[in-house]
Amino acid sequence: MVDKKELWIGDLLKVIKSGKIGKFEGVKEDGRFRVRLGDKVILIKDIYLEKIDEATRVKKEFEIREDVLKEKLGYKKTEQVIDLHIEKLNPNLLNSVPERIIDFQLKTFENYIENALKDRLHTFTIIHGKGTGVLKTSIQTFLNSVEEVNHFHLINNGGATEVFMKY
């Protein structure tokens, strides 16, 4: 609820139900507030309004634009689990030499960690399989070098690593 005594013409108001932000233009005789939303003026009771400051408006507008941009660019939020088995990542490499396979798996893993950091994932699971342990050891060595990693431990009888981040 907004107190009309605290408002000035041009102050920013948020319509609670829709989340739309407009400018205060005054109060009608019946007590309803005049709020400009783009090219329209609406009349609304004070109990449905919330005063916001300019910094909040700019932040909210930025978040909306960022979401729209990510959507248009086809951005997808990083999944909580990545499976590094080569048959899942790239079946075309299934019969390649082991060095090529592990190189591909490690590059995929490093890219995943980069995206997990950008999306600020707090926990995620890396499925590396049991195998000879080369991939698992490389992953754990890499995780030890990432400052944001709080801790990690093996799960699924050693076939996966669960990672916990600190931000």
N, C-alpha and C positions, 0 to 999 in steps of 0.2 A: 504494500500500500504506500502511496506517495502523499506527502503533505504539501498541499498547494502553496503554503506560506514559505516553503523552502525552495520553490521553483522560480526560475527566470525564463522568460521567453527564449527559446532556442536550446534549452537544456535537453539532454538526451533521455528518452524514456523507452523502456522495453515493455512490449506487450507480453505478459507472462505466458499466456496460453500458446501464442504462435512463435514467440521468440524474436519477432520483428522489432527493429529499432527505429524510432522516429523522433521528431523534434516537438517539444511542447510549444503550443501556440496560444494557450489561454484556457479559461474555464467558462463554460456556458452558464446561463442563469440557473439551469436545473442541476448544476454541480458536476456535469460530465466534462471531462478534459478533452480539449481539441489537440489531436496529435497528428502531425504530418508524416505520412509514410510514403516516401517517394512523391508521386504526383497526386496522391489522395490525402484527404483529411478525414480522420475518423473521430467519432465521439465515443468516449469510453469512461467507465467509472474508475475512480482512483484505486480501488481494490484490485484491479486487473493490471496495474502498472507498477513498474519498478524503475527507480532512477539509476542511471549508470553514468560512469565518468568516461571521458574521451579515451583514456588508456584501455579500458575494458572493451570499448567499442572497436578500437583499432585491432586489439588482440583477437577478438571474436571474428572480425572481418578477415583478418589474415588467416585464421584457422579455416574458415569457410573457403577462401580462395585456394588455400593449400590443398584441401580435400578435393575440390573441383579439378585442380591441376593434376593431382595424382590420379584421379579417375580418368581424365582425358588421356593421360600418358600411359594408361593401362597398369598403373602401379598396384601391386598386391602386397599386402602386409605379410611379413615373414612368418612362415609356419612355425609351430612349436617343435616340430620333429623333422629331421632330415635323414633320409636313408641313403647311405653312400654305397650300397651294393651296386656294382657296375651294371648289372642287368636292369636295374631301376633307372640309373642315371643316363646311361648311353649303351643300349644293347649292341650297337655297332662295334663297340670296343671289346666285346666279350671274348674274342679270340686273339686279342692283341697281346703283345709282350707285357709281362707284369709291371715293368717300369713305366710304360705308357699309361696303363690303367691306374696305378697309384698316383701318378702325376695329375691325371684328370680328376681323381677323387680328391686330392689335396687342394687343387685349385677351386673345385666346387665348394669344399669345406671352408676355405678362406673367404670366398665370396659370401657364403652363408653367414659367417661370423661378422663380416662387415655390415651386412644387412640387419642382422640381429642387434648390433650395436646402434645402428641408425634408428631402428624401431624400438629400441630400449626394452627388448625382451628380458624378463627377469629370470626366466628358467626355460630351458629347452633341452631336447634329447638328440644326440647324434648316434645314429645306428651305423656302426662300422663293421659289425660282424666279428667273429672270433678269428678265423683264418690263421695266418702266421704271426699276427700281432704287429706287423710293420705299420699298418695304417693307424691302428689304435695308439701305438707309441708316438707316432708323428703328431697325431691329433693332441694327445696329452702334453707333449712338449710345446706345441703351439699355444695351447690353452694356458700353460704356465707363464707364457710371455705376455698375455693379455691382461693389462692392468685392471680392467673392469670385471674380470672373473673373480668371484668370491671363493668358490670351491666347486669341485666336480668329483663324481664317483662313478664307478662301474655299476651297471644294472644288467638285467637279463643274462645272468651267468657270464658276464664279461663281453657280451656282444654289442653293448651300447654304453654311452657315457651320458650321464645327466649333469647338466651345467647350471650353476646358480650364479647370477650376476649381482654386482653391487653398483648402484648409480648414486 
